[in-house]
Amino acid sequence: MLTLVIFLPLAAALVLPAVPRRAVTWTWIAVTGAELALVMAMWIAHGTGGGVSFETNARWIPSVRAGYHVGVDGLSLPLLALTAVLFAACAVYSLRQTHRVRTFAMLFLFLETVCLGLFAALDLLLFFVFFDLSIVGMYFVILLWGHEDRARSALKFFLYTFLGSLVLLLGFIGLYLGADPHTFDMTALTRTPPFADSPGLAGLTLLAVGIGLGIKTPVVPFHTWLPPAHTDAPAAGSAILAGVMLKMGTYGLVRIAMPMLPDAWRRYALVMLIVGLVSVLYGALVALAQDNVKRLVAYTSVNHMGYIVLAVGAAGYVSGDGGADARRLAVTGAVTQMVSHGLVTGALFLLCGVLHDRAGSYDIGRFGGIARGAPVYAGLFAVAAFASLGLPGLSGFIAEFQIFAGTIGSGAAATAVTGALAIVGIVITAALFLRVLHAAVLGPPGELTPLVTDVRRPELAALVPLLALSLLIGVAPRVLLDTIEPLSAAVVALVSR
């Protein structure tokens, strides 16, 4: 069933050229809807237990012990569900797409297969293949459907992230060579970590893996490709890039770096704490200075990804039994933040797309009093903004509360100090979103305000489920947390070995 889930979108993309033009987008929507239903069926079947479900392990490249090995657990299932939800929302949002509709739908279906395959991969080489293909797919999305400076932004995105993938490959080769016997299988590498007696080589391997995944996340100072890519990407492309593809980096930290290099992770956890803190504060401060609303949301992604890096750094900073409960809470918060950020930031980028569709601009200063002529849009933007800044009752609060409680309570002075300083990021995030709400939504009318009409039905149908899920997680998080917590306990136990 998992293989069907992974490759159904790709199969649909291959047959899409034979579909009549009028039915292309509806076919795309139907496929993404079927994907969402299949993923939810898998989640129900998996339940809240630990371990891997729907596992397939077939021979692929036996000479290097690389196989087509896929499966789902409490880490991959929430991200598979997030992927299915966001791709379905983007398909519905794109009902009014008129430029190269067939190619647009085919590329997004291809990207859906790539993203689902990466989150289900249990083989490093398979993970890398999907990781690299995601770069190619998004490059063409930005290049062909982006805004004014799309060629330059697409090239910067491709070169920067492709360089990161090559560094990541070096790290994977290091893991392969350090294993006895040599293998790319993730379960084997987790069970018997490489370089147990070679801390220097383990540290170099972690450096390569960390840089490769850090560029994808992205964290400071590897974030510079992100703002231009988001600013010039189409709205649906930005939603997928921020909502799904950035999670490939943080997912890799939890799936690969932490359990496969536990000694090195503990030894350099302070570096992760510092990188996470810098990303939190830098992302929020630079976002506060932006006049382009889409660029502002892009920098908040650096901020929110920083919280995740901070949490996983705290989870590895203390070894042994001390603070184990807090470290489990930090990992649970990190995974919850991946889901929350995907839903909320995906919605924010689609809302930015509505502004550009109506007025051709993202300049906050040229809008004002949008709530008068577009009250539904204003209400949706306000909910998304409050979810992003972590208002209680929405998913951002659940994620950030767990991250801060786990980081500050993990039993070490360094984690307590970095966790306390990171709280400043929430204050800055609140300030920047309140500034946008005051200036663009509630302020005096701007020159472009008359052009902003309220959300249309496809836009509303895409946005409401994303924000409703954020509200559901904020009010009743147990379904999500019960799935994640067994995985969090397993990861903390593996790091503490």
Secondary structure, 3 states (H helix, E strand, C coil): CHHHHHHHHHHHHHHHHHCCHHHHHHHHHHHHHHHHHHHHHHHHHHCCCCCCEEEEEEEEEHHHCEEEEEEECCCHHHHHHHHHHHHHHHHHHHHHCCCCHHHHHHHHHHHHHHHHHHHHECEHHHHHHHHHHHHHHHHHHHHHHCCCCHHHHHHHHHHHHHHHHHHHHHHHHHHHHHCCCCCCEHHHHHHCCCCCCCHHHHHHHHHHHHHHHHHHCCCCCCCCCHHHHHHHCCHHHHHHHHHHHCHHHHHHHHHHHHHHCHHHHHHCHHHHHHHHHHHHHHHHHHHHCCCEHHHHHHHHHHHHHHHHHHHHHHHHHCCCCCCHHHHHHHHHHHHHHHHHHHHHHHHHHHHHHHHHHHHCCCEHHHCCCHHHHCHHHHHHHHHHHHHHCCCCCCHHHHHHHHHHHHHHCCCCHHHHHHHHHHHHHHHHHHHHHHHHHHHHHCCCCCCCHHHCCCCCHHHHHHHHHHHHHHHHHHHCCHHHHHHHHHHHHHHHHHHCC
